[in-house]
Amino acid sequence: MKLLVLVAEQRMPNNDAMYKAMQQYAEVDIIKVDSTQQKALRKLFKSINISKYDRILMDLHFKRIVKQARFIRTLPNLTIYEEDACQNYIMVSKWYGKFLSFYKKLGAFRLVCTSKELADKFEKEGVDAHFLAKGYDQSLLRNLNISRDIEMGFVGRLTSDVYVERYKLLNFMQEERGLQLLRTEPGLDYLNMLNRIKVFISADIGLGEYMIKNFEAMACGCLLVAYRQGIEEEALGLKDMKNVVLYEDPKELLGKLDMLKSKPERGLEISKAGQLLAEECFTYAAMAGKLFLICEKEFVVNQARSNILLAYFR
């Protein structure tokens, strides 16, 4: 199979390792698309011979493609990989309801989203949606087995409108338990910071899924303490007090932290099991195989869609 992958230039997080790992399953051409090109896909595709590809995989910024549904619906055998589609159901997001509206304009295509609950919701709305957990770059992030001097920390953004509940919880933990709210540059600085943190407090409240930081923290040997999402845990293999510590409210969070403080060996066991789970299930290498299987599925031929395609590329 020959696969064309379109990836946003300077994408964060950087999924390049996942797409490169797909080359063990198919012949893959990866094209980096800058912001200007993302806004003018029809012009970009004039320089691409799509007839030589069996599948097209698109990983571009939603805000730059949302107004191009009329053209995108002409692309054959299209899979869209989207990590931010949860904003479709977050009322404070500027994109509330807009992902679904866009997808319904595309006709036959395949969606890959990073939440099991979200994939189920889109599927009920008639979208060919599939779940694929977020992964991490195993070539960069790992447990360095060094001394950890930060008792409790969080690394990441707090300013977005969709992170309001995250900010409230983490600010509470900062005041109550001295949680350190940290920021780093990607790459080596981020690796080193995660390896300094004993307990990583995650607060993906209201998002309906686990953000990539959870798996990155687990891979680096942190004890992950995360907000319970619901149906996601079973899909991901997360087991409370076995390979992760889950909570639903501040009271449960503080209670479990107090218990673990009195039993440090228990926390160490959980962090080791979490690291093993991350290394087995959430690497980009593991994600690549799963993503290939989703892309490989046969598409139903739609004659009306084929006629539109021919009209565009004559």
Secondary structure as GFF3:
##gff-version 3
##sequence-region A 1 314
A	DSSP	beta_strand	2	8	.	.	.	ID=ss1
A	DSSP	alpha_helix	16	21	.	.	.	ID=ss2
A	DSSP	three_ten_helix	22	24	.	.	.	ID=ss3
A	DSSP	beta_strand	27	33	.	.	.	ID=ss4
A	DSSP	alpha_helix	35	38	.	.	.	ID=ss5
A	DSSP	alpha_helix	41	45	.	.	.	ID=ss6
A	DSSP	three_ten_helix	50	52	.	.	.	ID=ss7
A	DSSP	beta_strand	55	59	.	.	.	ID=ss8
A	DSSP	alpha_helix	62	65	.	.	.	ID=ss9
A	DSSP	alpha_helix	69	72	.	.	.	ID=ss10
A	DSSP	beta_strand	78	82	.	.	.	ID=ss11
A	DSSP	three_ten_helix	85	89	.	.	.	ID=ss12
A	DSSP	alpha_helix	98	104	.	.	.	ID=ss13
A	DSSP	beta_strand	110	113	.	.	.	ID=ss14
A	DSSP	alpha_helix	116	124	.	.	.	ID=ss15
A	DSSP	beta_strand	128	131	.	.	.	ID=ss16
A	DSSP	beta_strand	150	155	.	.	.	ID=ss17
A	DSSP	three_ten_helix	161	163	.	.	.	ID=ss18
A	DSSP	alpha_helix	164	177	.	.	.	ID=ss19
A	DSSP	beta_strand	180	182	.	.	.	ID=ss20
A	DSSP	alpha_helix	188	194	.	.	.	ID=ss21
A	DSSP	beta_strand	197	201	.	.	.	ID=ss22
A	DSSP	alpha_helix	212	219	.	.	.	ID=ss23
A	DSSP	beta_strand	223	227	.	.	.	ID=ss24
A	DSSP	alpha_helix	232	236	.	.	.	ID=ss25
A	DSSP	beta_strand	245	247	.	.	.	ID=ss26
A	DSSP	alpha_helix	250	262	.	.	.	ID=ss27
A	DSSP	alpha_helix	264	281	.	.	.	ID=ss28
A	DSSP	alpha_helix	284	296	.	.	.	ID=ss29
A	DSSP	alpha_helix	303	313	.	.	.	ID=ss30
###
